[in-house]
Amino acid sequence: MEYLADRITIDPLICNGKPTIRGKRITVQTIIEFLSAGEDIENILHQYPSLERADIEACLRFAADLMSRNYVIKSVA
């Protein structure tokens, strides 16, 4: 199990290895999708009482870190 930013966990046995919050079955993707749909942090915290504001902030940092990397798109023939 690997920890990123003390809050994001990657474990192949939880959610098929998708990044989750502190080993819970709440994926970073789920939180980012809620935020991108216009949900505010307080509403997300209400829907997921086991989360903390710092968990959501860690999701945003995690996503930002992914976007700071260089990617190469290869065509598949």
N, C-alpha and C positions, 0 to 999 in steps of 0.2 A: 504494500500500500504506500502510495506517495502523497505527501502533503504539499500543497502550494499555498503560499500566503497564509499559512496556519489555519485555513478554513476550507480550502478546496481539496477534495480527496479524489484520487483516481485509484480504483480497486477493480480488477477484472471480474470480481464476484458480485459487484453491486452495479446495477443498471448497465450491464454489459460493458463495463469499463468507461462509461461516460463520466466526465467530471461531475461530482456531486458536492453538496455542502456538508462538511464534517461527517461524511460516511452515511448520511441519511439518504433516503431514496428520493431526494429532491435534486434534480439536475440543475446545473448552471444554465443549460439551455432553456429550461422551464422558466427560470427567473428572468433571463434576458428576453424571452418571448413575451412575458407579462409586461415588462417595462416597455418593450417596443410597441405593444398594443395600447399603451397609454395608461396602464395601471400605475398608481403611485405607490411609493414604498410602504406607506402606512396600511394601505389596503392589502398588499402582499403579506405584510406581517400579521394582519388580522386573519387572513386565509391560512397562513402557516404559522401558528403560534410558537412552534419550536425554533423558528428562525429569529435571528437578531439583525439589527440594522447593519452591523459589520459584515454579516454574511452576504447581504445584497451588495454592499460596497465591494467585497472581495470578488463577487461575480463580475462586476463591471471592470475591476482591475484585471481580472483574468482575461476577459474578452478583449480589453484594450491591449494587453500584452500579446495576444495572438495576432492582432492586427498590426503590431509593430514589426512583425517578421516579414521577410521577403518570400514571395511565392513564385513559382514558375509553373505555367500552365502548358502541358504537353498535349499535343493532339493525339487522339487515338485513331489509328487507321485500321 
